[in-house]
């Protein structure tokens, strides 16, 4: 039996705040039935933790590479992570 779950920190840099990126991430996560959270970072980036079936996480990352129409993605960093403690997807306060 294989463990088909993936948990990633997705850190998006560029022109990504004030363009609806957190809402975009939340809708994508809910669409793919992923757990985790999203927040703005003080450095102007957006960071999310997503966790769920590997194929769904891959689809989320593909949408993160595009972002909402007004966003200008500069760079996306992906890091393996532990899954979130709670189920569901939340918007967190900026960090």
Kinemage of the C-alpha trace (Angstrom):
@kinemage 1
@onewidth
@group {chain A} dominant
@subgroup {mainchain}
@vectorlist {calphas} color= white
{ca unk a 1} P 0.000 0.000 0.000
{ca unk a 2} L 1.441 3.352 -0.974
{ca unk a 3} L 0.904 6.631 0.796
{ca unk a 4} L -0.528 8.884 -1.921
{ca unk a 5} L -0.603 11.999 0.259
{ca unk a 6} L 1.571 15.057 -0.260
{ca unk a 7} L 2.032 18.122 1.933
{ca unk a 8} L 3.832 21.158 0.539
{ca unk a 9} L 4.620 24.725 1.503
{ca unk a 10} L 4.015 26.836 -1.621
{ca unk a 11} L 5.768 30.229 -1.422
{ca unk a 12} L 4.902 32.614 -4.261
{ca unk a 13} L 6.937 35.762 -4.924
{ca unk a 14} L 6.265 38.607 -7.320
{ca unk a 15} L 3.294 40.984 -7.563
{ca unk a 16} L 1.013 38.696 -5.566
{ca unk a 17} L -0.581 40.775 -2.794
{ca unk a 18} L -3.652 42.933 -3.328
{ca unk a 19} L -4.674 40.917 -6.401
{ca unk a 20} L -6.898 38.252 -4.805
{ca unk a 21} L -4.220 35.592 -4.497
{ca unk a 22} L -5.374 34.310 -1.098
{ca unk a 23} L -8.948 33.931 -2.368
{ca unk a 24} L -7.615 32.282 -5.534
{ca unk a 25} L -5.609 29.798 -3.431
{ca unk a 26} L -8.564 29.119 -1.126
{ca unk a 27} L -10.884 28.409 -4.074
{ca unk a 28} L -8.277 26.142 -5.718
{ca unk a 29} L -7.688 24.259 -2.449
{ca unk a 30} L -11.412 23.813 -1.846
{ca unk a 31} L -11.917 22.709 -5.468
{ca unk a 32} L -9.226 20.039 -5.068
{ca unk a 33} L -10.440 19.127 -1.534
{ca unk a 34} L -7.098 19.986 0.064
{ca unk a 35} L -6.341 20.849 3.688
{ca unk a 36} L -4.071 23.673 4.790
{ca unk a 37} L -3.875 27.440 4.937
{ca unk a 38} L -2.796 30.578 3.067
{ca unk a 39} L -1.381 33.883 4.309
{ca unk a 40} L 0.350 37.030 3.107
{ca unk a 41} L 3.965 37.451 4.199
{ca unk a 42} L 5.467 40.750 5.343
{ca unk a 43} L 7.950 40.583 2.444
{ca unk a 44} L 5.107 40.914 -0.109
{ca unk a 45} L 4.896 37.212 -0.940
{ca unk a 46} L 2.068 34.728 -0.403
{ca unk a 47} L 2.613 31.417 1.390
{ca unk a 48} L 0.354 28.377 1.588
{ca unk a 49} L 0.430 24.916 3.100
{ca unk a 50} L -1.515 22.372 1.055
{ca unk a 51} L -2.028 18.739 1.895
{ca unk a 52} L -3.964 15.955 0.232
{ca unk a 53} L -3.788 13.369 -2.535
{ca unk a 54} L -0.622 13.862 -4.595
{ca unk a 55} L -2.480 14.425 -7.900
{ca unk a 56} L -4.670 17.112 -6.284
{ca unk a 57} L -1.623 18.855 -4.786
{ca unk a 58} L 0.067 18.770 -8.212
{ca unk a 59} L -3.024 20.366 -9.784
{ca unk a 60} L -3.017 23.050 -7.068
{ca unk a 61} L 0.658 23.813 -7.734
{ca unk a 62} L -0.058 24.091 -11.474
{ca unk a 63} L -2.727 26.708 -10.749
{ca unk a 64} L -0.353 28.484 -8.325
{ca unk a 65} L 2.117 28.914 -11.181
{ca unk a 66} L -0.530 30.948 -13.049
{ca unk a 67} L -2.288 32.774 -10.191
{ca unk a 68} L -5.206 35.170 -10.562
{ca unk a 69} L -5.282 37.416 -13.664
{ca unk a 70} L -3.811 40.544 -11.982
{ca unk a 71} L -0.901 38.678 -10.352
{ca unk a 72} L 2.598 38.645 -11.783
{ca unk a 73} L 4.409 35.538 -10.581
{ca unk a 74} L 8.134 36.033 -10.102
{ca unk a 75} L 9.082 32.741 -8.467
{ca unk a 76} L 7.406 29.767 -6.765
{ca unk a 77} L 9.278 27.779 -4.101
{ca unk a 78} L 8.019 24.337 -3.049
{ca unk a 79} L 9.066 22.610 0.164
{ca unk a 80} L 7.896 19.315 1.661
{ca unk a 81} L 6.036 19.786 4.922
{ca unk a 82} L 4.110 18.005 7.615
{ca unk a 83} L 0.331 17.972 7.030
{ca unk a 84} L -1.725 20.604 8.882
{ca unk a 85} L -3.119 19.707 12.307
{ca unk a 86} L -6.692 20.470 11.228
{ca unk a 87} L -8.861 19.500 8.267
{ca unk a 88} L -10.165 22.182 5.909
{ca unk a 89} L -8.497 25.206 4.337
{ca unk a 90} L -8.091 28.506 6.190
{ca unk a 91} L -6.946 32.042 5.552
{ca unk a 92} L -4.431 33.023 8.240
{ca unk a 93} L -3.325 36.461 9.409
{ca unk a 94} L -0.250 37.913 7.722
{ca unk a 95} L 3.128 36.826 9.040
